[in-house]
Amino acid sequence: MKRLFLAVGMMLAATGLAQAVSIAELARVCGDDAKAQCAGVGYGDPMQKCLDTHYAELSKDCQAIMDRLRGGEGVYLF
């Protein structure tokens, strides 16, 4: 089992996913902020731009996610 986790970890690191935000994490942490600040905005880049525009109004946890995205981390599905 340890080998499996090591192999998955190495794959993620090699593909850059080790430093990325999952859609699930983004929705969990920023979902309420997205509803409050960006209702009606589409998903993906438009939502990220809207949240970035309203950075000062976001919760501290959502701001932390946005900081990661601003720092170059990508978003992945899983």
MARBA-3410 file (N, C-alpha, C, O; in Angstrom, 1 decimal):
78
0.8,-1.2,0.0,0.0,0.0,0.0,0.9,1.3,0.0,0.6,2.2,-0.7 ~ 2.0,1.2,0.8,2.9,2.4,0.8,3.4,2.6,-0.6,3.6,3.8,-1.0 ~ 3.7,1.6,-1.3,4.3,1.7,-2.7,3.2,2.4,-3.6,3.6,3.3,-4.4 ~ 2.0,2.1,-3.4,0.9,2.7,-4.2,0.9,4.2,-4.0,0.8,5.0,-4.9 ~ 0.9,4.6,-2.7,0.8,6.0,-2.3,2.1,6.7,-2.8,2.0,7.9,-3.3
3.2,6.1,-2.7,4.5,6.7,-3.2,4.4,6.9,-4.7,4.8,7.9,-5.2 ~ 3.9,5.9,-5.4,3.8,6.0,-6.9,2.9,7.1,-7.3,3.1,7.9,-8.2 ~ 1.7,7.2,-6.6,0.7,8.2,-6.9,1.3,9.6,-6.6,1.2,10.5,-7.4 ~ 2.0,9.7,-5.5,2.6,11.0,-5.1,3.7,11.4,-6.1,3.8,12.6,-6.5 ~ 4.5,10.4,-6.6,5.5,10.8,-7.6,4.9,11.2,-8.9,5.3,12.1,-9.6
3.8,10.5,-9.3,3.1,10.9,-10.5,2.5,12.3,-10.4,2.6,13.1,-11.3 ~ 1.9,12.6,-9.3,1.3,14.0,-9.1,2.4,15.0,-9.1,2.3,16.1,-9.7 ~ 3.5,14.7,-8.5,4.6,15.7,-8.5,5.2,15.9,-9.9,5.5,17.0,-10.3 ~ 5.3,14.8,-10.6,5.8,14.9,-12.0,4.9,15.7,-12.9,5.3,16.4,-13.8 ~ 3.6,15.6,-12.7,2.6,16.3,-13.6,2.3,17.6,-13.1,1.5,18.4,-13.8
2.7,18.0,-11.9,2.4,19.3,-11.4,1.1,19.4,-10.6,0.8,20.4,-10.1 ~ 0.4,18.3,-10.5,-0.8,18.3,-9.7,-0.6,18.3,-8.2,-1.6,18.6,-7.5 ~ 0.6,18.0,-7.8,0.8,18.1,-6.3,0.7,19.5,-5.8,0.4,19.8,-4.7 ~ 0.8,20.5,-6.7,0.6,21.9,-6.4,-0.5,22.5,-7.2,-0.3,23.4,-8.0 ~ -1.7,21.9,-7.0,-2.9,22.4,-7.7,-4.1,22.3,-6.8,-4.1,21.6,-5.8
-5.1,23.1,-7.1,-6.3,23.1,-6.3,-7.3,22.3,-7.0,-7.5,22.4,-8.2 ~ -8.0,21.4,-6.3,-9.0,20.5,-6.9,-10.3,21.3,-7.0,-10.6,22.3,-6.2 ~ -11.1,21.0,-8.0,-12.4,21.6,-8.1,-13.2,21.4,-6.8,-13.9,22.3,-6.4 ~ -13.1,20.2,-6.2,-13.9,19.9,-5.0,-13.4,20.9,-3.9,-14.3,21.4,-3.1 ~ -12.1,21.1,-3.7,-11.6,22.0,-2.7,-12.1,23.4,-2.9,-12.5,24.1,-2.0
-12.0,23.8,-4.2,-12.4,25.2,-4.5,-13.9,25.4,-4.2,-14.2,26.4,-3.7 ~ -14.7,24.4,-4.6,-16.1,24.5,-4.3,-16.4,24.5,-2.8,-17.3,25.3,-2.3 ~ -15.7,23.7,-2.1,-16.0,23.5,-0.6,-15.6,24.8,0.1,-16.3,25.3,0.9 ~ -14.4,25.3,-0.3,-13.9,26.5,0.4,-14.5,27.8,0.0,-14.7,28.7,0.8 ~ -14.7,27.9,-1.3,-15.1,29.2,-1.9,-16.6,29.2,-2.4,-17.1,30.2,-2.9
-17.3,28.1,-2.2,-18.7,28.0,-2.7,-19.6,29.1,-2.1,-20.3,29.7,-2.9 ~ -19.6,29.4,-0.9,-20.5,30.4,-0.3,-20.1,31.8,-0.8,-20.9,32.6,-1.1 ~ -18.7,32.0,-0.9,-18.3,33.3,-1.4,-18.7,33.5,-2.9,-19.1,34.6,-3.3 ~ -18.6,32.4,-3.7,-19.0,32.5,-5.1,-20.5,32.8,-5.2,-20.9,33.6,-6.1 ~ -21.3,32.2,-4.4,-22.7,32.5,-4.4,-23.0,33.9,-4.0,-23.9,34.6,-4.6
-22.3,34.4,-3.0,-22.5,35.8,-2.5,-22.0,36.9,-3.5,-22.6,37.9,-3.7 ~ -20.8,36.6,-4.0,-20.2,37.7,-4.8,-20.3,37.5,-6.3,-20.2,38.5,-7.0 ~ -20.5,36.3,-6.8,-20.5,36.0,-8.2,-21.6,35.2,-8.7,-21.5,34.4,-9.6 ~ -22.8,35.5,-8.1,-24.0,34.8,-8.6,-24.2,35.0,-10.1,-24.1,36.2,-10.5 ~ -24.5,34.0,-10.8,-24.8,34.1,-12.2,-23.6,34.1,-13.1,-23.7,34.0,-14.4
-22.4,34.0,-12.5,-21.1,34.0,-13.3,-20.9,32.5,-13.7,-21.1,31.6,-12.8 ~ -20.4,32.3,-14.9,-20.1,30.9,-15.3,-18.9,30.3,-14.5,-18.2,31.0,-13.8 ~ -18.7,29.0,-14.7,-17.6,28.3,-14.0,-16.3,28.6,-14.8,-16.3,29.1,-15.9 ~ -15.2,28.1,-14.2,-13.9,28.2,-14.8,-13.3,29.6,-14.7,-13.4,30.2,-13.6 ~ -12.7,30.0,-15.7,-12.0,31.3,-15.7,-12.9,32.5,-15.3,-12.5,33.3,-14.6
-14.1,32.6,-15.8,-15.0,33.7,-15.4,-15.2,33.7,-13.9,-15.2,34.8,-13.3 ~ -15.4,32.6,-13.3,-15.6,32.5,-11.8,-14.3,32.9,-11.1,-14.4,33.7,-10.1 ~ -13.2,32.4,-11.6,-11.9,32.8,-10.9,-11.7,34.3,-11.0,-11.2,34.9,-10.1 ~ -12.0,34.9,-12.2,-11.8,36.3,-12.3,-12.7,37.1,-11.4,-12.3,38.1,-10.9 ~ -13.9,36.6,-11.3,-14.9,37.3,-10.4,-14.5,37.2,-9.0,-14.5,38.2,-8.3
-14.1,36.1,-8.5,-13.6,35.9,-7.2,-12.4,36.8,-6.9,-12.2,37.4,-5.9 ~ -11.5,36.8,-7.9,-10.3,37.7,-7.8,-10.7,39.1,-7.7,-10.0,39.9,-6.9 ~ -11.7,39.6,-8.4,-12.1,40.9,-8.4,-12.7,41.3,-7.0,-12.6,42.4,-6.5 ~ -13.3,40.3,-6.3,-13.9,40.5,-5.0,-13.1,40.0,-3.9,-13.6,39.6,-2.8 ~ -11.8,39.9,-4.1,-10.8,39.3,-3.1,-11.0,39.8,-1.7,-11.1,39.0,-0.8
-11.2,41.1,-1.6,-11.3,41.7,-0.2,-12.5,41.3,0.5,-12.5,41.3,1.8 ~ -13.6,40.9,-0.2,-14.8,40.5,0.4,-14.9,39.0,0.7,-15.8,38.5,1.4 ~ -13.9,38.2,0.3,-13.9,36.8,0.4,-13.5,36.4,1.9,-12.9,37.1,2.6 ~ -14.0,35.2,2.2,-13.5,34.6,3.5,-12.0,34.4,3.5,-11.4,34.3,2.4 ~ -11.4,34.3,4.7,-10.0,34.1,4.8,-9.6,32.8,4.1,-8.5,32.7,3.4
-10.4,31.8,4.3,-10.1,30.5,3.6,-10.1,30.6,2.1,-9.2,30.0,1.4 ~ -11.1,31.3,1.6,-11.2,31.4,0.2,-10.0,32.3,-0.3,-9.5,32.1,-1.4 ~ -9.7,33.3,0.4,-8.6,34.2,0.0,-7.3,33.3,-0.1,-6.5,33.5,-1.0 ~ -7.1,32.4,0.8,-5.9,31.5,0.8,-5.9,30.6,-0.5,-4.9,30.5,-1.1 ~ -7.1,30.2,-0.9,-7.2,29.4,-2.2,-6.8,30.3,-3.3,-6.1,29.9,-4.2
-7.4,31.5,-3.3,-7.1,32.5,-4.4,-5.6,32.9,-4.4,-5.1,33.1,-5.5 ~ -5.0,33.0,-3.3,-3.6,33.2,-3.2,-2.8,32.1,-3.9,-1.8,32.4,-4.6 ~ -3.2,30.9,-3.7,-2.6,29.7,-4.3,-2.7,29.8,-5.9,-1.8,29.6,-6.6 ~ -3.9,30.2,-6.3,-4.2,30.3,-7.7,-3.4,31.5,-8.3,-2.8,31.4,-9.4 ~ -3.3,32.6,-7.6,-2.5,33.7,-8.0,-1.0,33.4,-8.1,-0.3,33.9,-8.9
-0.6,32.4,-7.3,0.8,32.0,-7.2,1.1,31.0,-8.3,2.3,30.6,-8.4 ~ 0.2,30.7,-9.2,0.5,29.8,-10.3,0.0,28.4,-10.2,0.1,27.7,-11.2 ~ -0.7,28.1,-9.1,-1.2,26.7,-9.0,-2.4,26.6,-10.0,-3.1,27.6,-10.2 ~ -2.6,25.5,-10.6,-3.7,25.3,-11.5,-4.9,24.7,-10.7,-4.8,24.4,-9.5 ~ -5.9,24.4,-11.5,-7.1,23.8,-11.0,-7.3,22.4,-11.7,-7.2,22.4,-12.9
-7.6,21.4,-11.0,-7.8,20.1,-11.6,-9.1,19.5,-11.1,-9.6,19.9,-10.1 ~ -9.6,18.5,-11.9,-10.9,18.0,-11.6,-11.0,17.1,-10.4,-12.0,17.0,-9.7 ~ -9.9,16.3,-10.1,-10.0,15.3,-9.0,-9.1,15.7,-7.9,-9.1,15.0,-6.9
END
